[in-house]
Structure formats: structure tokens, C-alpha cells
Amino acid sequence: MPKKDYYDDPAAPPANSLVVAGATVVRDDSGRVLMIERTDVEEGAR
């Protein structure tokens, strides 16, 4: 069953888990974007 996201929905079911997420862009002194490698899927984060 796919995950369904609810935002400010009074009819949403009660939460049963909490997923923390965040994003940032880090550049080096040359302006290049520094990437991370995800360990769960073994590829660069998008």
C-alpha cells in the first residue's frame, strides 16, 4: 500500500509514525555543489 501524505486535513487518520526530513545545498570555495551518497540506495542524493 503506498504512503499517503496529509497536510492540514481534519479528516486525516491519526499519525502512527514520524519521519524527519531536511535538505541543504553545500558549495565548496570553487562554487561546486558537494553531494552525499545515500547508504540506503547506493546512489547520489537528488
N, C-alpha and C positions, 0 to 999 in steps of 0.2 A: 504494500500500500504506500503510495507516495506521500511525502510530508506536505502538509498544507500550512501555510503561514497565515496568521490572523493579525491584523493591525487595527486596534481601536474598534473591535467588533463585539458588541454586548452579547451577541448570540454565540460567541466562540466557546468551545469547551474549556474546562479548567486546564491550566498548564500542568504537564507531567514531567517536564524537564526544562533545563535552562541551557542555552547554547550561547557562549560568549564569542563574539567575532570582532575583528578590527582590521583596519587596513592603513598602510602608510607607504609613502614613496621616499626612498633614501637615495641621494645622489652623492657621488664622490666629488673630489675637487675639480675633476675634468667635466663634470656635468652628466656622467654616465649614471644610468639607473642601476642600482645594486639589487640583485634578485636573490630570493631564497629558494631552496629546493624543498618541496614538500616531502615528508617522510611517508605519508600515507599512500601517495600515488606515484612517487618517484619521478616527478617532473617539476618544472619550474612553476611557481605560483602565478596565477593570472589575475 
